Amino acid sequence: MKKYTTVLVSLMVSAVALFTPSCVNDLDVSPIDPDINSPDKVLNSIEAFQQLLAKCYGSLAVSASEGPDSSPDISGIDGGFGQYMRALFNVCTLPTDEASCTWNDQTIRSLHGLSWTTSDVFVTAMFSRIYYQIGLCNEFIRQAHAAPADLQGAEMDYMIAQARALRALSYYHAIDLFGNVPFSTENDAISATEGPEQVSRYQLYEWLVDEIGGENGFRKDLRPAAGTEYGRCSQEFATMLLAKLYLNSEIFTNCDDPKYGGEGRPAIAGEWDKCIEECRSIISSYPLNTPYPYLFSADNNLFKEIIFAVQSDADLIQSYGNTNFIIKSSIVSGNSEWQAALGVNDGWGGLVVTSQLIDLFAGEESTDARYIFTDGSEFGDPHIKNVLDQSDFTNGYCQMKFTNLNHDGTNISSTAGYPNTDYPIFRASDAYLMLAEAQLRRGSIDAEGLEAFNAVRERAGLEPLSTVTLDDIIDERGREFYWENMRRQDLIRFGLFTTDDYVWEWKGGTYDGQGVDDHFNLFPIPTTEINTSNKLEQNPGYGGM
């Protein structure tokens, strides 16, 4: 069973609400402040700080401190929709060639159609969840620095480094999804009436790189993975985060391009050598010797390749998001045979994959270990391959990659009905493919890059390639990381997200797919934020939407 510390300490912190959204029609998505004692009364031991840090980790996994949907941290939206990993899936995977949702809840169809607006409830939920998480981490760091002298020392420094790492992860999601965003750290004064200043993508990129790996960066204060409790941020976590920043440096600092906004500074050239260096350190310590399906099983916490994951536990970490959402939404409701095949006791019948994702495996379905899909016929509920009708769950195959069965096929049943499967955020195979891509973008791939690329293919049961192109990279990433919330970023980096050059079912709102305006490479700052702060400017292209 995975370890999870119940949060016993909560703080009345207005810092959790870095912004104060107003109510727009029926949309009122805003952080809820915990209602508890003052810090000096409860934060009087290392154990108390450990419990508060657990809230910073737990906020990635659950929507509320008690149960899956008791009093959700983010109000104005269903506790399931507002859970961090489910919100991340909605904005990183549904708008791509990886998934379609057959539900018609509020604006969910707008995500896959790339037609969202500034008042989209799912976009607002993601923005709010990011800044709720940043607020928690800021307050932890603030209180830790203010703790009595007898609590200061190596353990406190280690906890502060973890909080900084979790904050950096959320700022990474902010720079990727929203571009020029509100920015605040533990050093900024808290105001109940005004939100933080907005910084450009360029500025946030520079801050993140320095915050992680600079002279005073947190990486050196974390512990190596070998000495880190599972589920905690390690030095390898920091290395992967830094590599991802370097890989996307041209996008994240492209301030001359009006679709990103900014200061008119030239974009930082691709930081390929730096990316390669970070990836090389991961590859040297993480051979790809774990069978691919094991990484998405109920006991995936056993396998070293997962560098960081958001935890689930059937009894202790319950959520209507996270992998509970991924697994159950892939099963037709009431089909007990299908439910048993994935180790759960319920099905929600909502998520399918597009035919374009299936086509990435064309000709190698029988040999590629990553082809873990079903057309439903084996369970008596046949699906067609193409998503002709977005409201029909039988349109589109279903993923079987994420499962609540252990890697050996056994199932630890739970009366609670929640999975034990953790949701990977960083896996070592990403470093292998990032190294190969960075070499190609730098000029050409050498033996090291080719070996890294083929290590991923060979683990999947495929023959190695003698030559590799960027087209091979984007396709391999699609096969390796589907439903791991990377595809949107990858398609943008390869110039394929909004273009007519590559389309998928219902891209742009039509079955055949069509290109959309480039401003959809970023999500809008929610209307609720713009309306309540004179410090924020909307991303280009969203005026009046």
Summary of the structure (lengths in Angstrom):
residues: 545
radius of gyration: 22.1
end to end distance: 46.8
largest distance: 65.2
contacts: 1885
relative contact order: 0.14
helix: 42%
strand: 6%
